[in-house]
Amino acid sequence: MKGFVFRPKLISTLKNYSKETFMADLMAGLIVGIVALPLAIAFAIASGVSPEKGIITAIIAGFIISLLGGSKVQIGGPTGAFIVIVYGIIQQYGEKGLIVATIMAGVMLILLGVFKLGTIIKFIPYPIIVGFTSGIAVTIFTTQITDIFGLSFGEETVPGDFLGKWALYFRHFDTINWWNTIISIFSILIIAFSGRIVKKIPGSLIAIILVTVVVYLLKTYAGIDCIDTIGDRFTIKSELPDMEVPVINWEMINGLLPAAITIAVLGAIESLLSATVADGMIGDKHDSNTELIAQGAANMITPLFGGIPATGAIARTMTNINNGGKTPVAGIIHAVVLLLILLLLMPLAQYIPMACLAGVLVIVSYNMSEWRTFKALLKNPKSDVAVLLITFFLTVIFDLTIAIEIGLIIACLLFMRRVAETTEISVIKDEIDPSSETDIAIGKDENITIPEGVEVYEINGPYFFGIANKFEEQMILMRDKPNVRIIRMRKVPFIDSTGIHNLTTLCRTSQKEKITIVLSGVNRKVHDTLEKAGFYDLIGKENICPNINVALERAKEIIRE
């Protein structure tokens, strides 16, 4: 087995780097930096932290992911997928708890990469990914209702759960602020339709600039001051904070472990999914393990400066590709652009209306919902639909951690059930047709007769705990006691410990009934597994036969004895 090799794409791409490539990366980096600005602010506020922390995350994490990552064009930063989990952690453990959970997730991501487990993420069933992604989209939309309609709750606090939020909204819907609603709808329309007119500038940025100017004029000249802005709720700092190492204790680690696992799983899935999509666009192949290490490093370092969890962002990565980004240099430039904006222009962000950011997040949640894919999956087998709906509703009603855990458990159980269903145990009576067999000795062209007092069973498929009892049930159905039972295992690719235990029990029970067990056609892998388990001491090596011909001859010898 080859050892792990850390191969950042930046190193290989710089070998033949040219001025033309740099200019392409420069333009792409500038545009992606501008695209990332409103999203970083919106994601931060929706997550329950101050606006500049979203930009700090995009700067530091974006720089590290591009510097160390395994993809040429991946752009990292805060994403909508983390909003729900980050908000929940802050509500329960505060921002210090978020820092610890993010660092823990970073360590997990690095370990996944070091132990070359990047490909394991590919085995997470698609219905689970769509289920929790769509659930997150619904949850994000739910959190924006307050700012979309400008609702006022008096002294009541907004509940953390989905049903509690909607109950509160309906109770206070008579406090609606129509100016906020108009601003939100106006913002949504600009984002939705501006792309048809202006291709290069993102709709979210156009909406924020136009709506901020309109709201500023309304406040200044029309006396309309009922529209909340970022400055009304947050104090914005236009500087990089000092590094702060949190105090970590075992109790905190134990309490935050489920949340950290969720952050790590989400980060791994989203980053590798984004990198895979990017590969298809540029005709390249990313290094998934290197990418996971970069994601882990970003999530270990960024929270030390007050940042939130980060991962590969599909929308920004696609923007990078579509605007000519060629190498990780574009991602580094995007981080530099955001740094300059933070240091020089961040005070202007205080004038951005909250209703406008809510409009931006409504579009984000719509794009995340994948409702067409969700609808299409409802036509799939019932087991897939069950996983999809359970993951979706658990994400919405409870939380993402529970949804992922239970979704994976259900998916694994359904997978084992499917594998078990593909394994068949059949009884061969009277004769064996050589034309349909593969382990019959060469030269046999007549049907092989099964001697009296001999039963032949065939297992077709893996012999594991999911089907171990099937064989026993088949024995009971036969209700007879032959002298010899031949078990053909030529189509058994592997056997697990439960299968060995079941087979051992069967042999011991048969010995008590004076029935001899003979195995036929055991492949090398299964043979070695049985030998290591000491199974052959139980039935004897002479009763392990290479094919059915030898097994039948051995059965005749046993009967004659």
FENQUIJO-V720401 format. One record per run of one state. SS is the DSSP state (H for helix, E for strand, L for the rest). FROM is the first residue (numbers start at 1). TO is the last residue. If there is no record, write none. Layout:
BEGIN
ss: {SS:SS}
from: {FROM:FROM}
to: {TO:TO}
END
This chain:
BEGIN
ss: {L:H:L:H:L:H:L:E:L:H:L:H:L:H:L:H:L:H:L:H:L:H:L:H:L:E:H:L:H:L:H:L:E:L:H:L:H:L:H:L:E:H:L:H:L:H:L:H:L:E:L:E:L:H:L:E:L:E:L:E:L:H:L:E:L:E:L:H:L:E:L:H:L:H:L:H:E:L:H:L}
from: {1:9:14:19:48:51:69:76:78:80:115:118:124:126:144:145:150:162:172:173:176:178:195:203:222:229:230:234:250:283:288:306:311:313:314:323:329:345:346:352:353:354:370:371:378:382:398:400:423:424:429:431:433:434:437:448:450:454:461:463:464:468:479:484:492:495:496:497:513:516:521:524:533:536:540:541:544:546:548:561}
to: {8:13:18:47:50:68:75:77:79:114:117:123:125:143:144:149:161:171:172:175:177:194:202:221:228:229:233:249:282:287:305:310:312:313:322:328:344:345:351:352:353:369:370:377:381:397:399:422:423:428:430:432:433:436:447:449:453:460:462:463:467:478:483:491:494:495:496:512:515:520:523:532:535:539:540:543:545:547:560:561}
END
